[in-house]
Amino acid sequence: MLTIRFARIGTRKKPFFRIIISEKSKDTQGQYLELLGHYNPRTKEVTLKTDRITYWLGLGATASNSVYNLLVNQKIVHADKKRRSVHISKKRAAKLEEAKKAAAPEAPAQVVEAPAQPEKDAVEAKQPPEGKPSEPAN
């Protein structure tokens, strides 16, 4: 499987990254298929070969989370950013569950109120106007 990821080439305390595509199982310091750009996190300078990146993504290559978020910032990929996979403690997980449960009852209440208004409009439309007498049913 091919992946687009960072390969660090900067010196100590001065990070600088190449954006490369290589086999996922290979080392980032080893051989790579193609150099797709550079990224300097200190100056936020980004140089990308957008046509080649879209080509490789079209072929099914995946991007690491960091590179994917960089591509979203540069508007090469039109999607939401990926979150880091972080271990969540049980205490934090319980808080998130409670927040979801608290938010869940609010959503159905809003949905129930919306259909009530069209029913009133439908009843008003069925009533004949007051100025004209209604025709007798045959």
C-alpha positions in Angstrom: 0.0 0.0 0.0 1.3 3.4 -1.0 1.3 6.3 1.5 2.1 10.0 1.3 4.0 11.1 4.4 6.6 13.3 5.9 10.3 12.4 5.8 12.3 14.6 8.2 15.5 16.0 6.7 16.2 19.0 9.1 18.9 19.2 11.7 18.5 18.9 15.4 15.9 21.5 16.7 15.4 22.8 13.1 12.8 20.5 11.6 12.3 20.4 7.8 10.2 17.8 6.0 10.0 16.3 2.5 6.6 15.1 1.5 7.2 11.8 -0.2 5.2 8.8 -1.5 6.5 5.4 -0.6 5.5 1.9 0.4 3.9 2.0 3.8 6.2 -0.7 5.2 9.4 1.1 4.1 11.4 3.4 6.2 10.9 7.2 5.6 14.7 7.6 5.5 15.1 5.0 2.8 14.1 5.0 -0.9 10.8 6.6 -2.0 8.9 6.6 -5.3 8.6 10.3 -5.7 9.2 13.6 -4.0 5.9 15.5 -3.8 6.9 18.7 -1.9 8.5 20.3 1.1 7.2 21.7 4.4 9.0 23.9 6.9 7.0 24.0 10.1 8.9 26.9 11.6 8.1 29.4 8.8 4.9 27.5 7.7 6.3 27.4 4.1 4.7 24.7 2.0 5.8 23.7 -1.5 3.6 21.0 -3.1 3.2 19.3 -6.5 -0.6 19.4 -6.5 -1.0 17.6 -9.8 1.1 14.7 -8.7 -0.5 14.5 -5.3 -4.0 14.3 -6.9 -2.7 11.7 -9.3 -1.4 9.5 -6.5 -4.6 10.0 -4.4 -6.6 9.0 -7.4 -4.7 5.8 -7.7 -5.6 4.9 -4.1 -2.6 6.1 -2.1 -3.4 7.2 1.4 -2.0 10.1 3.3 -0.7 10.1 6.9 -2.9 12.2 9.2 -0.4 15.1 9.4 0.0 15.2 5.6 -3.8 14.9 5.1 -4.4 17.8 7.4 -1.8 19.8 5.5 -3.6 19.0 2.2 -6.9 20.1 3.7 -5.3 23.4 4.7 -3.9 23.9 1.2 -7.4 23.1 -0.2 -6.1 20.1 -2.3 -8.4 17.8 -0.4 -11.9 19.0 0.3 -12.9 17.3 3.5 -12.7 17.6 7.2 -9.4 17.3 9.1 -8.5 14.0 10.6 -8.0 13.8 14.3 -5.1 12.1 16.0 -5.8 8.7 17.4 -5.3 9.4 21.1 -6.0 7.0 23.9 -9.0 8.4 25.9 -9.2 7.6 29.6 -12.3 6.0 31.1 -13.1 9.2 32.9 -12.9 11.3 29.7 -14.9 8.7 27.8 -17.7 8.9 30.5 -17.9 12.6 30.1 -18.2 12.3 26.3 -21.0 9.8 26.7 -22.9 12.1 29.0 -22.5 15.0 26.6 -23.9 12.8 23.8 -26.8 11.8 25.9 -27.5 15.4 26.9 -27.5 16.5 23.3 -29.6 13.6 22.0 -33.0 14.6 23.5 -32.8 18.1 22.1 -32.6 17.0 18.5 -35.9 15.0 18.4 -37.8 17.9 20.1 -36.8 20.2 17.3 -37.9 17.8 14.6 -41.3 17.2 16.2 -42.1 21.0 16.2 -41.3 21.5 12.5 -44.1 19.2 11.0 -46.7 20.8 13.3 -46.7 24.1 11.3 -47.5 22.6 7.9 -50.5 20.7 9.3 -52.0 24.0 10.5 -51.5 25.5 7.0 -53.2 22.4 5.5 -56.3 22.9 7.8 -56.5 26.6 6.9 -56.3 25.7 3.2 -59.2 23.3 3.5 -61.6 25.9 5.0 -63.5 27.9 2.5 -63.2 31.6 2.4 -65.6 33.5 4.6 -66.9 35.8 1.9 -68.2 33.1 -0.5 -70.9 30.6 0.5 -69.8 27.0 0.1 -71.5 24.9 -2.5 -73.8 22.1 -1.3 -72.5 18.6 -1.8 -74.4 16.4 -4.3 
